[in-house]
Amino acid sequence: MSQKNFACRIKKHLPNMLIVAALVSFIILTGKMILNDRKEQQISLMEYDGLSRPIFKDGVFSNPWKTWKMAGTTDLIRWKFFYSDRTNLPSDNKILDQNLPVHQISDEEIKKFCEDDASKKFKVIWIGHSTSLINFNNIIILMDPIFSERASPIKIAGPKRFRPVPITIDRIPRVDAVVISHNHYDHLDYDSIIALYKKFGENKKDPINWFVGRGTKKWFENSGVKNNVHEFTWWESKKFKDLEFIFTPAQHWSSRGLTDRNKALWGGWIIQSNSSKIYFAGDTGYCDTFKEIGKKYGPIDYSFIPIGAYEPRWMMAPQHVDPEEAVKIHMDVRSNKTFAIHWGTFALASEYYMEPKQKLSELMEKFAEDKNNFITLEHGVINEF
């Protein structure tokens, strides 16, 4: 093509090229303005609604409270090699069966749990650790499901379950929703998620729905679970069937490998109907946010609050509450009835394995609280309230 012809073509199409360039510039500028407006709105929201928000910078989340401190490598070495382990797990299963009995749920019991009307009552089964199965307003919900033998990325090492599961996933007739507090292996278990998806999510007319923190949806998609995964930041909510699911703050962290630390958000859950509210605290250290939750959503009818995996305090305090702080959360959120979780299943820290339960009762007395309002449940027992 000659230079003359090329110049003629440029001249001919120049107006259109200028229009396209102007449109592209306008779209880019408008996009930036929208993003800036959203950032300003978020900052404004943080300033005026008084609620805690996660800090998010360079793709990484962090806690906004002064009570937070991330444990480092030196803390881990000090704990593993220089701190006395008081777990004292019995090697005799008869002692464990006496101290932490596990009721094996029958097919008839689980069918009744899932199918009998629960519009005027609340039903709960503690599976173990932070996993509970509830029937709330005739909707079956699983919290942080782990049914595996180990809380670990590999099956031959890592924290091993010292109390068996009272039921396997294949024997549960129905699950409508799963809530995940964060992505640590003792709360987000790959084998359990896949088993639930294959039974309740794959090719179903009314499939299971998953409620997760921001950044965790990608893990589900990479695992093959691509539908009905709802992702939230703190205080965001979604209605599902006759319930509303609200993601609430917690003081913790996240990681499943060496390169993804704090790239997924952690938290707890408020689940509310027209007449009742439940609260699942997930994993957390103690901080000011529980007063916020209590002020915004309290009183809570039923709460699930962790009481274990808290020693040594110089390392665990920012990320795991001890029984005394658990009672404070119970009071902060104004819970009418609280169930203890995150204990009695995996040995994840250094306290005596029965100490969380023993201390809980003493501390309820110390704070002049009715002992019956914060209780431990037996693995596998069906409770109705």
Secondary structure, 3 states (H helix, E strand, C coil): CCHHHHHHHHHHHHHHHHHHHHHHHHHHHHHHHHHHHHHHHHHHHHHHHCCCCCEEECCEEECCCCCCCCCCHHHHHHHHHHCCCCCCCCCCHHHHHHHCCECCCCHHHHHHHHHCCCCCCCEEEEEECCEEEEEECCEEEEECCCCCCECCCCCCCCCEECCCCCCCHHHCCCCCEEECCCCCCCCCCHHHHHHHHHHHHCCCCCCCEEEEECCCHHHHHHCCCCCCEEEECCCCEEEECCEEEEEECCECCCCCCCCCCCCCCCCEEEEECCCCEEEECCCCECCCHHHHHHHHHCCEEEEEEECCCCCCHHHHCCCCCCHHHHHHHHHHCCEEEEEEECCCCECCCCCCCCHHHHHHHHHHHHCCCCHHHEECCCECCEEEC
